[in-house]
Amino acid sequence: MSARPPAPARPDTAAPRTRRVLLAPITVTPSKPLTPSHLKGLLWTDVMYRATQPLAHVTYRYSHTTYHPTEQTLGFWEYLDRTQGDTDYADLSEEQIGAHYVAFRAETDRPPAHHLQPYHDAVEQGWVHPASARILRLWAGHYRSLGLHDPGLQAHQPPGLALDEAFATLRAHGMCLDQRPFGGPVHLDLTRHGLPLRQIVTRDGRPNYLACALRELIPLARDFDEIVLLYDPELDPDYQLLERVLTALGPTVRRIPVGRVPIDGRIRSARHGGDPGHHAAALLTAAHADHDADAVRLGMRLYFIAVLGPGQQQSFRPDLLRQCLGRAQRLLAAAAPADPAHLAGLLGGHRRDHTYVDPYRLTSALLGKRRAAPARDLLTEVFV
């Protein structure tokens, strides 16, 4: 009798690193300090990226270059030059630049499109306004303190397609209503799929965030088995449209809304400013006063991922953050040696029908009262 064929391997251990995953989180406009809501999204994506790497080929795409052409950014730069002149931004704080952004968003009149065109042309060549360049340098320091992977904060990373090339692909799939020949706007047209018509370029040529995302993600889609979109829940209608477009190009698309963090029970946009005591710089300064670098990195992840969870019901609580920093210190002290070969198995248990590792499930597993001491390899490779 012939030998029984071997049983098929479990999905999380078979053929490691053969699947290709693209993480594409929403970007934060470089015009203001990083708030708790921003930190939550960044930490969530970072844990997903680092935890999925042992299991798949992962690309973390986060390009400010792609989204600079939106009116939100170009309009701010035009506002700064119009109202501040040749200001030297090299020594300004995030709060000082952010105050200008709040004033800009309070304006009711928009500059005409032709005022923004020189800024758009400069962006295509790699230029960044000095105010945003200053913000990105400061953010790079926060990334280092938090142990975040830097996907190219200060790099020129243009999208793979021009707008017209992206529209050509959409037309080929019956997804574009382009009224520019008649002096009108451009719409993403998924009405045959039961989704609403969505304007993505105004009649005077201004692209919105969704148009920029299409320029970036359409040419990447066919290179990946799975695309993971992480975004603000308020943008869910647009991300449903984006999911439909990318799915038509081949990959499996996963949408993951990551809720904002209320302050005193209220969710406020960064366009309205905020309490400087809740910004990243202040939170990191306070955390480092009593804890070492590894405890700060792990504790921030425990709080913003495991404690706050994916929703946005819980307000920011400094006392709970301090508790998580202390818990992190104890976890690091108790961490047990582990065989690096077992790391993929530890991580694979926190997936379902997707390739990426779920940050919430993985991080929450560290907080169980009767859990065994965590493996040091897990902490060092994923959390610190």
N, C-alpha and C positions, 0 to 999 in steps of 0.2 A: 504494500500500500504506500502511495506517495505521501510525503510529509504534508501536514496541514499548512496551508499558506498563512503567513503571518497576518495578524489582525491589523487593520489600518490604524495608523497613528492618529492621536487626537489632533484636531485642527490647530491647537495652540502650540504643539510641539513638532508637528510635521513640517519638513522643508523650511527651517527657519530662515527668515529674511528674504524670502522669494517674492513676497507681495510688495507692491510699491504704494506708499501712502503719501498724500499731499495734505499738510495742515495749512489751512488758509484762514487765519483769524482776521477779524475786522481790525483795521489800524486806528490808532489814536492820533488825531490831528496835532502836530507839534506846535501848539499855540498856548499852552497852559500847563499847570502842574498836574502830575499824576494823582488822581483821586483814589479812594478805596475801590470804587467800581473799576477803574482802570487796572489797579493792582490785581483784583480778582481775576479779570480776564487774562492778564499776562501770566500769572502764576498757574492758572488752569491749563493754559496752552503749553507752558514750559514742562509741567509734569507729564502731560500727554506725550509731548515730543520725546522726552528723555526715557519714559517708560516704554514707549513703543519701539524705540531704536533697536533693542536686542531681538525684536520679533519680526521686523520688517525694514525695508529701505524707506526711510522717512525724509521727506523734504519739508522744511518749515519756510513757507513763503510769506514774507512780511515786508512789503516794499512801500515806503513812503513816496518814492518817485511816482508810482502808479497813480496815487490819489491826490498828489499836489494839484493837478489840473481842475479839481472841483472848485466851485465858486467859494465854498467855505474857506479854502486855503488861499486861493488867489485874491479873493476879495479882502481878506485880512491883510495880506501883504500890500495891496494897493492902498488900503486904509492907513497902514503904518507910514508908508512913504508920503501920503497926502497930508497926514496930520502931524507926523513926528520928524519929517525931513531926514537929514543925514545923521540920525541918532546912532551912537556907538552902542551896540547891544552886548558887547563882549563880556561885560561885568554885571549885566542885569540878572536878577533872579527870575525863577519861573513865575513867582507871584507878580512881579512887576510887568512882565510880558503878558501874563494872563489877564491883568487888569485892562490892558489895551484890548485884548480879545473880547472881554465883556463889553467894553464900550463899542467895539465894532459890531457885535451882535445886537446891540441896542439900537443901532441905526435903522431907520425905516426905509431909506432910499438905497437902492443897489446901484453900483457904478455900471455904466453901459459896458457892453461886451467888448467894445474896441479898447476900453481902458485896461482890460485884463489880458488882451491878446499878447502884448510884449512879455508879460510874466509867463504866460503859457509857452511861448516860443523859447524862453530862457530855460524853463523847466525841462523841456524836451532835450536840451543840451546839457543837462546836469546841474543847473543852477538852483540854489536854495537861498531864500531870503535870510539875511544875517540873524534876524530874530528867531526864526525856526531852527537855523543851524545851531544857535546858542542853546535852545531848548533840547535839541537832540544830543548835544554834548553833555548836558546835565543829566538827561535820561540815561545815557550810557553809564554814568557813574552809579545811578540807582540800580541798573541791571547788574553791575559788578557786585554791589552790596547784597543784592538778592540772589546772586548765583544764577541769574537767568541767562539762557543761551541768547546771544546777540545775533539775530538773523540778518543784520546789515542795516542798523539804524541810520548810519551816516553814509551808507553806500549809494551810489547811483545805480538803481536797478529798474531800468525801463521795462514796461510791459512788452510782450512779444508781438503785439499787433497794434497798428494804428487804428483809430476809430473806424475808418472806412473799411479796413480789412475785417474788423470784427463784425461790422454790419453785413458784409458780403457773406460771411459764414452764417449769420442769422438768416439772411434771405434764402440761402441754399437749403435751409431747414424749415422755411416757411414761418419764420419767427420775427420778422422785421417789417414794420410799417414806416417807410421813410418818406416823409412829405416835404423834404428840403427842396426838391425841384419846384414846388409850388409855394415856397416861402414858409413852410410849416416846420414842425418839430419832427423828431424821430421817436417812434414808440417800439418797445418790446411787445410783440404781439403773440400771446399764448392763449388767445380767446378760444381756439379750437380745443384746448385742454381744460376749458372751464375756468381759466384764470383771467383777471382783468387786464385791460390794456394799460401799459405803464410807460409814461414819457421818460426817456433817458437822455435826450438832448433837446434843449429849448430851441425855439425858432431862430434865436440869434446865436446858436452854436455852443451853448454852455452844457457840458456833460455833467451828469450827476454821479454819485458814488457807484451806482449800479452799472452805468456805462463804463466806468473805469475798471470795475471788477471784471466785466466781460472782456475787455482788452487784455487783461492779465491772465484770466483763467481759461478762456477758450483755447489758446494755443498750448496750454499745459495739460489739458484734460486727457488727451489720448495717451499720455505717458504714464498714467497712474491707474491702479486697480481701484483705489478708494480715495475719495476727496472728502476731507472733513472741514466743514465750514463752522467756525465759532463766531458768534455775533450777539449783539444786543437784542433782547426780545422785541423791542419796539420796531425792529427792522424785519420782523418775521415775514410780512407779505413780500418784500423784495427778495428775501432769501428763498422763499418758496419758488419764485420765478427763476432765480439763479440755479437752484437745484434742478429744475426741469430742463433748463438749457444744457447744463453740464451732463446730465444723465443721457440726453440724446446723443452725446458725443462718445459714450462708451463706459465711463467709470461708474461705480457705485458711489452715490453721494450721501453723506451723512450731515444733517443739520443739527447743531448743538447750540441752542440759546443759553447764554450765561447771564443770569440776572444781575442787575445792578445792586449796589449796596446803599440802602437808605441811611440817611443821617438824621437822627431824632425822628424817625418815622416817615421822613419825606425823601423821595427820590428827586434829586435836582440835577439838571444838566450842568456840565462844566461851563457852559456859556453864561451862566448866572454867577460864576465865581464860587466861593465856598470858604470854609473855615481853614486857614493855613495850618492849624493844628492837626488836621486830618490828611494833609498831603503827604506824599511818599517821603520827602526829605525829613519832615518832622517825625513821622512814625519810625523811620529807620534810626534817626538820632536817638530817640527815646529807647528803642529796643537795644541798640548797641551799648547804651549806658550800663546795662545790667547783665548782658548776655554776650557770649562769644559769637563769631561770625556764623558758625555752623548752626548754632541754636536759633539764631535769627532767621536763617534761611529755611530751616525745617519748621520753626514755629509759625512763620508767616504762611507757609503752605498748609499747615494744620488748620489755622484759623480761616483763611480765605477760601479754602476748598472744602475741608471736612466739616467745619462748624457752620459756615454760612450756607453751604450746599449750592445746588444749581439755581435755586429760585431767588427771590428778592423780598422775602417776607421779614427777615431779621435785620434790624438796624445795627450799624456799627457799634461795637462795645469794646472800648479800650481794656476793660477789666478781663474780658474773655481772651483778648489778644495776649495780654500779659500771662494769663494762665497757660495758653498754648506755648508761649516761649519757655515757660518753666517746664512744661511737659516735654518739650523738645529736648531740653537740656538733660532730663532724666532718661529719655529714650536713647539719646546718643551715648550716655554713660553706660547703659545696660546692653547696648547692641552686641549681638553675638557674631563671632566669625562665621562665614559661610563660604561654601564652594561656589566660585563665580559661575560654574556650569549650571548651578541650580537657579540662577537669577531668572532665566527665561521662564522656567516653570512657575516661580513665584509671581511673575508679572502676568503670565498667560491666564491665570485664574481670575483676572479682573477684566476679561473680555466676554462678550456675549456672541452675537452673530456678526461682529465687526472686527476688523484687524487692530484698530487702535485700542490702547489700554484706557479704561475709564478712570480719570483722575479722582473722581469722588469716591468710587468704590475702593480704589487703591489707598488713598489717603485716610479714609475713614477706618480702614482695617488697622491702622496704627493706634487708634484710640480706644479699642476694646479693653475693658478692665482686666479681663483674664487672658489676654493675648500673650503668647510667648514673646520673649525679647526679639525685636526685629533684627533681621540680618544686616550686618554692617554694610555689606555690598549694596543692598537695596537702598539704604539711606544715602550712601556716598554717590551712587550712580544716578539716583533719581531725584533726591530731595535736597542735597546740599552741594 
